Amino acid sequence: MTRLHEISRTSGKKSKRKRIGRGNGSGKGTYSGRGLKGQKQRESIKPLFEGGQTPLIKKLPHMRGFNNLFKISYIPVNLDILNSFDDGSEVNVESLVDKKLLRNRKLLIKILGRGNLTKKLVVSAHSFSVNAEKKIKKAGGEVIRLT
C-alpha cells in the first residue's frame, strides 16, 4: 500500500509549458513562434472578425433576438367571411377547410369581430374576440370554444 508522501508524478504525464520570447538560445526567441510581420504577429484576431468587411451577423437581423417557444399563434377569421355559410349551419375548422377559407385542419383559429353577422350560426373555434362573441350571440348564434 502506498502512502501519500510516497506518491510521485508519472514521467511524461504533464509536459512543460512553452516559454516564448526568452532569447534565441531557447529556440523560441526573435519572432516567438508567430512568424514575420502582420496582424497575426502583432495582436489576436477576434473570432467573428472578417477582415474589415461588414460581419455576416450584422447583415442578418432576423438571426438576432428572441423567439418565444411557447407562443400560440392563431389564424384570424372575421365575421364578414362567416356570412358565406347557410343560416343555422355549424361553422368549425373542417367546414372552413371545405369552403377553402383555411388551408390546414391542424391550425388554431380565432374569430375576430370585423363586419356584421346576419345569420344564425353555431361557431366552433379555438378563440374568440370579445366583439365577435357579442355579435354572434346578438345574431342568435352559439359560441363553442375548442381546446
C-alpha positions in Angstrom: 0.0 0.0 0.0 1.4 3.4 -1.0 1.3 6.4 1.3 0.6 10.0 0.3 4.2 11.1 0.8 5.4 8.3 -1.4 3.2 9.2 -4.5 5.2 10.8 -7.4 4.1 12.1 -10.8 4.3 9.7 -13.7 7.1 10.8 -16.1 5.8 12.2 -19.4 2.3 12.7 -18.0 2.5 16.6 -17.9 4.7 18.4 -20.4 6.3 21.7 -19.6 4.7 24.9 -21.0 6.4 26.5 -24.0 8.3 29.6 -22.7 8.2 32.0 -25.6 10.4 35.1 -26.1 13.3 34.1 -23.8 16.1 34.6 -26.3 17.3 32.8 -29.4 19.1 30.2 -27.3 15.7 28.8 -26.2 14.6 28.1 -29.8 11.6 30.4 -29.3 13.2 33.8 -29.5 13.1 36.7 -32.0 9.6 36.1 -33.6 8.4 33.8 -30.7 6.6 31.3 -33.0 4.4 34.0 -34.6 6.2 34.3 -37.9 7.1 37.5 -39.6 5.2 40.8 -39.9 1.4 41.2 -40.0 -1.8 41.4 -37.9 -1.4 37.8 -36.6 2.0 38.6 -35.3 1.0 41.8 -33.5 -2.4 41.1 -32.0 -5.0 38.4 -31.7 -7.9 38.4 -34.2 -11.4 38.1 -32.7 -13.4 35.0 -33.8 -16.1 36.8 -35.8 -13.7 39.3 -37.5 -14.0 39.2 -41.3 -11.1 41.4 -42.4 -12.9 44.7 -42.1 -15.8 43.5 -44.2 -19.2 44.0 -42.5 -19.7 40.9 -40.5 -22.4 38.4 -41.5 -24.1 38.7 -38.1 -24.7 42.4 -38.7 -26.2 41.8 -42.2 -28.8 39.3 -40.9 -31.0 41.0 -38.4 -33.5 38.1 -38.4 -30.9 35.9 -36.8 -30.7 38.1 -33.7 -33.3 38.5 -30.9 -35.6 36.1 -29.2 -38.1 33.5 -30.3 -40.8 32.5 -27.8 -41.1 28.7 -27.9 -44.5 28.9 -26.1 -46.2 31.4 -28.3 -49.6 30.3 -29.5 -50.4 31.7 -33.0 -53.9 31.8 -34.3 -55.2 32.2 -37.9 -57.7 35.1 -37.9 -61.2 34.6 -39.4 -63.5 37.6 -39.5 -67.3 37.6 -39.1 -67.9 39.0 -42.6 -66.4 35.8 -44.1 -68.8 33.7 -42.0 -71.8 35.2 -43.8 -71.0 32.9 -46.7 -72.4 29.9 -44.7 -76.1 28.9 -44.7 -78.4 30.1 -42.0 -78.4 27.7 -39.0 -75.3 25.8 -40.1 -72.3 24.8 -38.0 -69.0 26.6 -38.6 -65.9 24.7 -37.5 -62.4 24.0 -38.7 -63.5 21.3 -41.1 -66.2 23.4 -42.7 -63.8 26.3 -43.2 -61.3 24.0 -44.9 -64.1 22.6 -47.1 -65.0 26.1 -48.2 -61.3 26.8 -48.8 -61.2 29.6 -46.3 -58.4 27.7 -44.4 -55.6 25.6 -45.8 -54.9 23.3 -42.9 -57.1 21.4 -40.4 -54.4 21.5 -37.7 -54.2 25.3 -37.4 -55.7 27.1 -34.5 -58.3 29.7 -35.5 -59.6 32.9 -33.8 -62.8 34.5 -34.8 -62.5 38.3 -35.0 -65.3 40.9 -35.0 -64.8 42.7 -38.3 -68.0 43.1 -40.2 -71.6 42.1 -39.2 -73.1 38.7 -38.9 -76.6 38.4 -40.4 -77.1 34.7 -40.0 -77.7 32.4 -37.0 -74.7 30.1 -36.8 -73.1 27.7 -34.4 -69.4 28.7 -34.4 -66.7 26.4 -33.0 -63.2 27.9 -32.8 -60.2 27.9 -30.5 -60.5 31.5 -29.5 -62.9 34.5 -30.0 -62.5 38.2 -29.6 -65.0 39.8 -27.2 -66.6 41.8 -30.0 -67.0 38.7 -32.2 -68.6 36.8 -29.4 -71.1 39.5 -28.7 -72.1 39.8 -32.4 -72.6 36.0 -32.8 -74.9 35.9 -29.8 -76.7 39.0 -30.9 -77.5 37.3 -34.3 -78.9 34.4 -32.3 -76.0 32.1 -32.8 -74.0 29.9 -30.4 -70.3 30.0 -29.4 -68.3 26.8 -28.8 -64.7 27.1 -27.6 -62.4 24.2 -28.7 -59.4 23.2 -26.6 
